[in-house]
């Protein structure tokens, strides 16, 4: 994770990591190998970080319970990454070959199911309202994935529709992490609601930046090729702005490329160039900053001298400034 990912909970994150790795041990060595491979490709552990921060900022004591639940969230998230790569045809994740390519489609699908079960095995030990929240969020995530596929190549997609998709796919799982952290800390319903709002707004900002980096990022830093959304026909906020509000943009050419079923690399590069030259990236980044600010504003009930509030604010800034 490195020093740039230090938000005051590195010790607890190390415990989460140990719990995750212990959970994926199986009687079948290949299943353990694939699950471990996926977990090692999982990135920054954003969801556990947020769960731990929300727990601590809300006055939580013994972190043992939130460590358990944070591990469950990450196991479920890891399962969704396998399925996302299969659905999107993603060949790389965090600089490593996707699990379904390395180990085969059937093995990857089984491993995704295994990680889901392991996640819910931990989460199922908690109060029913937390189990229900997690199940609802997983259902929303699936609905968001279907909605995104339904709108593949849809150049009439509005920013409101886009935000609804990423809210379900990305923001609500992040929100659930923050919400459950506060609930396990015994926080008031107001604080629980504030943490949920923080997670939603942070998640939206995170996904918008992800979509910007797919247009502007460095593949060697991202660990995957750029332009994947254009290849797959996913209409993201930079594309929406380029189509509707861009300056000096070849709108018709961009529409033709987005609508194409089979795109070559020249098409992808052309579309990315149009989007970059349109001013759409700057507009999308301004939107992301607005959601980041909303996330920070959601913490207004947490005392200003609470060090974990400061870390949550720092995280909201980091989400905007990151390069991968």
Secondary structure, 3 states (H helix, E strand, C coil): CCHHHCCCCHHHHHHHHHHHHHHCCCCCHHHHHHHHHHHHCCCCCHHHHHHHHHHHHCCCCCCHHHHHHHHHHHHHHHHHHHHHHHHHCCCEECCEECHHHHHCHHHHHHHHHHHHHHHHHHHCCCCHHHHHHHHHHHHHHHHHHHHHHHCCCCCCCCHHHHHHHHHHHHHHHHHHHHHHHHHHCCCCHHHHHHHHHHHHHHHHHHHHHHHHHHHHCCHHHHCCCCCHHHHHCCCCHHHHHHHHCCCCCCHHHHHHHHHCCCCCHHHHHHHHHHHHHCCHHHHHHHHHHHHHHHHHHCCCCCCCCCHHHHHHHHHHHHHHHCCC
